């Protein structure tokens, strides 16, 4: 494990700081800098955070193993997760998410239009993209498959101690020369394949083709008629 005491980075703390810096370069832990107000920064812990909890030199990979499976202390916004998907789709770079495309007689700020390159070698993104494509062709994202469009995706199920788990999905298309990256996060909707995948793939299809194909109309109708509030665990007053 990267954070193991025997790793090439020396101590678990030093290894974790290296990992954290890679995550920050992907746009996590701080505001991405979008042109919309109210953006949240999320949270990526550092070595000092765990030193305070467990004591310096008294924690290792096994202590914080929950971080590696997407739970634990990490907080990420849907925007940051969608941006990760765009980075994978681009095979190793992203542009700060923004709404305004151009302003008449004004030069767009460079920090909104320049490519940003994470500190992770681009070859790794190609491997992840291939895995996401395989998830659609024969894995948990099969429901995201579209006629004549190669979609890549990944499901997620976020644990929720207060009610039913949250359903998540990221996806992009087309696999080559991508045009759209999506993050679908549905509270209290269970497995990612149940609601996240259908909603995300419907957004992709509508964006790329302008319509929902006849063979997928049933899926659109199912999502429109679904009610996940009943699983929220919120008590009546």
Rosetta blueprint (number, residue, H / E / L):
1 X L
2 X L
3 X L
4 X L
5 X L
6 X L
7 X L
8 X L
9 X L
10 X L
11 X L
12 X H
13 X H
14 X H
15 X H
16 X H
17 X H
18 X H
19 X H
20 X H
21 X H
22 X H
23 X H
24 X H
25 X H
26 X L
27 X L
28 X L
29 X L
30 X L
31 X L
32 X L
33 X L
34 X L
35 X L
36 X L
37 X L
38 X L
39 X L
40 X L
41 X L
42 X L
43 X E
44 X L
45 X L
46 X L
47 X H
48 X H
49 X H
50 X H
51 X H
52 X H
53 X H
54 X H
55 X L
56 X L
57 X L
58 X L
59 X L
60 X L
61 X L
62 X L
63 X L
64 X L
65 X H
66 X H
67 X H
68 X H
69 X H
70 X L
71 X L
72 X L
73 X L
74 X L
75 X E
76 X L
77 X L
78 X H
79 X H
80 X H
81 X H
82 X H
83 X H
84 X H
85 X H
86 X H
87 X H
88 X H
89 X H
90 X L
91 X L
92 X L
93 X L
94 X E
95 X E
96 X L
97 X L
98 X L
99 X L
100 X L
101 X L
102 X L
103 X E
104 X L
105 X L
106 X E
107 X L
108 X L
109 X L
110 X H
111 X H
112 X H
113 X H
114 X L
115 X E
116 X E
117 X L
118 X L
119 X L
120 X L
121 X L
122 X H
123 X H
124 X H
125 X H
126 X H
127 X H
128 X H
129 X H
130 X H
131 X H
132 X H
133 X H
134 X H
135 X H
136 X H
137 X H
138 X H
139 X L
140 X L
141 X L
142 X H
143 X H
144 X H
145 X L
146 X E
147 X L
148 X L
149 X E
150 X L
151 X E
152 X E
153 X E
154 X E
155 X E
156 X E
157 X E
158 X E
159 X L
160 X L
161 X L
162 X L
163 X L
164 X L
165 X L
166 X E
167 X E
168 X E
169 X E
170 X E
171 X E
172 X E
173 X E
174 X L
175 X L
176 X L
177 X L
178 X L
179 X L
180 X E
181 X E
182 X E
183 X E
184 X E
185 X E
186 X E
187 X L
188 X L
189 X L
190 X L
191 X L
192 X L
193 X L
194 X L
195 X L
196 X H
197 X H
198 X H
199 X H
200 X H
201 X H
202 X H
203 X H
204 X H
205 X H
206 X H
207 X H
208 X H
209 X H
210 X L
211 X L
212 X L
213 X L
214 X H
215 X H
216 X H
217 X H
218 X H
219 X H
220 X H
221 X H
222 X H
223 X H
224 X H
225 X H
226 X L
227 X L
228 X L
229 X H
230 X H
231 X H
232 X L
233 X L
234 X L
235 X L
236 X L
237 X L
